[in-house]
Amino acid sequence: MVEEAACALCGTARDLRRLPIYQMDVCLSCWVEAERGWPQSAEPALFKALAAQGLLIPDRNEANLLPRAYAPPADFAL
């Protein structure tokens, strides 16, 4: 049985975009809503995605939210 792709944050299966660093899909609505940073309600899914890849949690931005775009430090090699 093949699992259908869905937004990791709200569960919708429409208008998905892949977030390469988080290795997860989000819908256009959640992506647009996070223009200033991911809402706190998204943090459990983001933390889980980062942990699965052994990546650090990024610093919060000026709005005290996790940034929508994130790249781990270039020297990160644990």
Backbone hydrogen bonds, N-H to C=O, Kabsch-Sander energy under -0.5 kcal/mol:
donor,donor_aa,acceptor,acceptor_aa,energy
7,C,12,T,-3.4
8,A,25,D,-3.1
11,G,7,C,-1.3
17,R,26,V,-2.7
19,L,24,M,-3.1
23,Q,19,L,-1.9
24,M,19,L,-1.1
26,V,17,R,-2.4
28,L,15,D,-1.4
31,W,27,C,-2.4
32,V,28,L,-2.7
33,E,29,S,-2.3
34,A,30,C,-1.3
35,E,32,V,-1.6
37,G,34,A,-1.1
38,W,66,L,-2.9
42,A,39,P,-2.1
43,E,39,P,-0.5
43,E,40,Q,-1.1
46,L,42,A,-2.1
47,F,43,E,-3.4
48,K,44,P,-2.1
49,A,45,A,-2.1
50,L,46,L,-2.5
51,A,47,F,-2.7
52,A,48,K,-2.1
53,Q,49,A,-0.7
53,Q,50,L,-0.9
54,G,51,A,-1.2
55,L,50,L,-2.7
61,N,65,L,-3.0
64,N,61,N,-2.3
66,L,38,W,-0.7
76,F,73,P,-1.9
77,A,75,D,-0.8
